[in-house]
Amino acid sequence: MLITTTPTIEGTQITRYCGIVAGEAILGANLFKDLFAGVRVS
């Protein structure tokens, strides 16, 4: 099975088009702690 985001694949016939796929991400409570973990104030 090939999965791609392009409408064509050279040398291959597309047999099924699944349409648009959407996703969601939930950011945790430690978002800023994780982002700035490497930043230190001198």
OpenMM code with the backbone's topology and positions (N, CA, C; nanometers):
from openmm import Vec3, app, unit

residues = "MET LEU ILE THR THR THR PRO THR ILE GLU GLY THR GLN ILE THR ARG TYR CYS GLY ILE VAL ALA GLY GLU ALA ILE LEU GLY ALA ASN LEU PHE LYS ASP LEU PHE ALA GLY VAL ARG VAL SER".split()
positions = [
    Vec3(0.0842, -0.1163, 0.0000),
    Vec3(0.0000, 0.0000, 0.0000),
    Vec3(0.0895, 0.1236, 0.0000),
    Vec3(0.0624, 0.2141, -0.0899),
    Vec3(0.1328, 0.3418, -0.0949),
    Vec3(0.0409, 0.4498, -0.0421),
    Vec3(0.0946, 0.5348, 0.0405),
    Vec3(0.0183, 0.6483, 0.0920),
    Vec3(0.0917, 0.7742, 0.0510),
    Vec3(0.0212, 0.8668, -0.0112),
    Vec3(0.0844, 0.9884, -0.0604),
    Vec3(-0.0089, 1.1071, -0.0463),
    Vec3(0.0478, 1.2270, -0.0528),
    Vec3(-0.0330, 1.3486, -0.0483),
    Vec3(-0.0446, 1.4121, -0.1860),
    Vec3(0.0121, 1.3487, -0.2869),
    Vec3(0.0055, 1.4013, -0.4223),
    Vec3(-0.1067, 1.3325, -0.4992),
    Vec3(-0.1629, 1.4001, -0.5993),
    Vec3(-0.2744, 1.3404, -0.6745),
    Vec3(-0.2328, 1.2321, -0.7733),
    Vec3(-0.1033, 1.2229, -0.8067),
    Vec3(-0.0559, 1.1213, -0.9012),
    Vec3(0.0743, 1.0593, -0.8517),
    Vec3(0.0996, 0.9358, -0.8963),
    Vec3(0.2259, 0.8681, -0.8709),
    Vec3(0.2747, 0.8175, -1.0057),
    Vec3(0.3936, 0.8598, -1.0451),
    Vec3(0.4452, 0.8237, -1.1765),
    Vec3(0.4612, 0.6722, -1.1887),
    Vec3(0.4047, 0.6149, -1.2944),
    Vec3(0.4170, 0.4727, -1.3213),
    Vec3(0.3211, 0.3854, -1.2426),
    Vec3(0.2277, 0.4454, -1.1695),
    Vec3(0.1340, 0.3692, -1.0865),
    Vec3(-0.0079, 0.4168, -1.1116),
    Vec3(-0.1008, 0.3236, -1.1198),
    Vec3(-0.2415, 0.3591, -1.1352),
    Vec3(-0.3059, 0.3666, -0.9972),
    Vec3(-0.3733, 0.4767, -0.9712),
    Vec3(-0.4409, 0.4938, -0.8425),
    Vec3(-0.5760, 0.4242, -0.8496),
    Vec3(-0.6006, 0.3311, -0.7578),
    Vec3(-0.7246, 0.2534, -0.7595),
    Vec3(-0.8281, 0.3058, -0.6615),
    Vec3(-0.7848, 0.3816, -0.5597),
    Vec3(-0.8805, 0.4341, -0.4623),
    Vec3(-0.8307, 0.5663, -0.4077),
    Vec3(-0.9215, 0.6639, -0.4022),
    Vec3(-0.8911, 0.7943, -0.3462),
    Vec3(-0.9756, 0.8095, -0.2209),
    Vec3(-0.9108, 0.8296, -0.1073),
    Vec3(-0.9825, 0.8318, 0.0206),
    Vec3(-1.0331, 0.9701, 0.0606),
    Vec3(-0.9922, 1.0736, -0.0090),
    Vec3(-1.0383, 1.2080, 0.0230),
    Vec3(-0.9500, 1.2765, 0.1261),
    Vec3(-1.0014, 1.3848, 0.1806),
    Vec3(-0.9258, 1.4648, 0.2764),
    Vec3(-0.9295, 1.3992, 0.4135),
    Vec3(-0.8139, 1.3930, 0.4761),
    Vec3(-0.8032, 1.3363, 0.6097),
    Vec3(-0.7683, 1.4492, 0.7054),
    Vec3(-0.8386, 1.4573, 0.8159),
    Vec3(-0.8137, 1.5621, 0.9147),
    Vec3(-0.7645, 1.4990, 1.0444),
    Vec3(-0.6915, 1.5764, 1.1208),
    Vec3(-0.6417, 1.5269, 1.2478),
    Vec3(-0.6423, 1.6374, 1.3519),
    Vec3(-0.6335, 1.6001, 1.4764),
    Vec3(-0.6307, 1.6952, 1.5857),
    Vec3(-0.5177, 1.6587, 1.6800),
    Vec3(-0.4651, 1.7587, 1.7462),
    Vec3(-0.3610, 1.7361, 1.8466),
    Vec3(-0.4003, 1.8102, 1.9736),
    Vec3(-0.3802, 1.7461, 2.0848),
    Vec3(-0.4099, 1.8083, 2.2132),
    Vec3(-0.2772, 1.8404, 2.2806),
    Vec3(-0.2585, 1.9674, 2.3113),
    Vec3(-0.1355, 2.0097, 2.3768),
    Vec3(-0.1530, 1.9970, 2.5265),
    Vec3(-0.0539, 1.9419, 2.5897),
    Vec3(-0.0609, 1.9187, 2.7331),
    Vec3(-0.0396, 2.0447, 2.8146),
    Vec3(-0.0565, 2.0323, 2.9441),
    Vec3(-0.0434, 2.1437, 3.0361),
    Vec3(0.1016, 2.1910, 3.0473),
    Vec3(0.1967, 2.1063, 3.0114),
    Vec3(0.3377, 2.1419, 3.0223),
    Vec3(0.3943, 2.1964, 2.8914),
    Vec3(0.3083, 2.2549, 2.8086),
    Vec3(0.3507, 2.3047, 2.6782),
    Vec3(0.4666, 2.4029, 2.6910),
    Vec3(0.4518, 2.5070, 2.7730),
    Vec3(0.5560, 2.6091, 2.7832),
    Vec3(0.6795, 2.5555, 2.8558),
    Vec3(0.6593, 2.4703, 2.9517),
    Vec3(0.7721, 2.4086, 3.0218),
    Vec3(0.8556, 2.3270, 2.9232),
    Vec3(0.7907, 2.2516, 2.8366),
    Vec3(0.8615, 2.1705, 2.7378),
    Vec3(0.9305, 2.2567, 2.6322),
    Vec3(0.8638, 2.3636, 2.5885),
    Vec3(0.9212, 2.4490, 2.4850),
    Vec3(1.0453, 2.5220, 2.5333),
    Vec3(1.0420, 2.5701, 2.6577),
    Vec3(1.1516, 2.6499, 2.7079),
    Vec3(1.2432, 2.5740, 2.8036),
    Vec3(1.2428, 2.4435, 2.7958),
    Vec3(1.3241, 2.3616, 2.8859),
    Vec3(1.4735, 2.3879, 2.8661),
    Vec3(1.5148, 2.4190, 2.7449),
    Vec3(1.6556, 2.4418, 2.7192),
    Vec3(1.7002, 2.5870, 2.7391),
    Vec3(1.6053, 2.6779, 2.7647),
    Vec3(1.6378, 2.8190, 2.7834),
    Vec3(1.6607, 2.8456, 2.9322),
    Vec3(1.7760, 2.9046, 2.9608),
    Vec3(1.8083, 2.9341, 3.1007),
    Vec3(1.8390, 3.0830, 3.1149),
    Vec3(1.7997, 3.1399, 3.2262),
    Vec3(1.8290, 3.2800, 3.2548),
    Vec3(1.9534, 3.2841, 3.3422),
    Vec3(2.0528, 3.3626, 3.3005),
    Vec3(2.1780, 3.3713, 3.3771),
    Vec3(2.1681, 3.4736, 3.4878),
] * unit.nanometer
topology = app.Topology()
chain = topology.addChain("A")
for resn in residues:
    res = topology.addResidue(resn, chain)
    for name in ("N", "CA", "C"):
        topology.addAtom(name, app.Element.getBySymbol(name[0]), res)
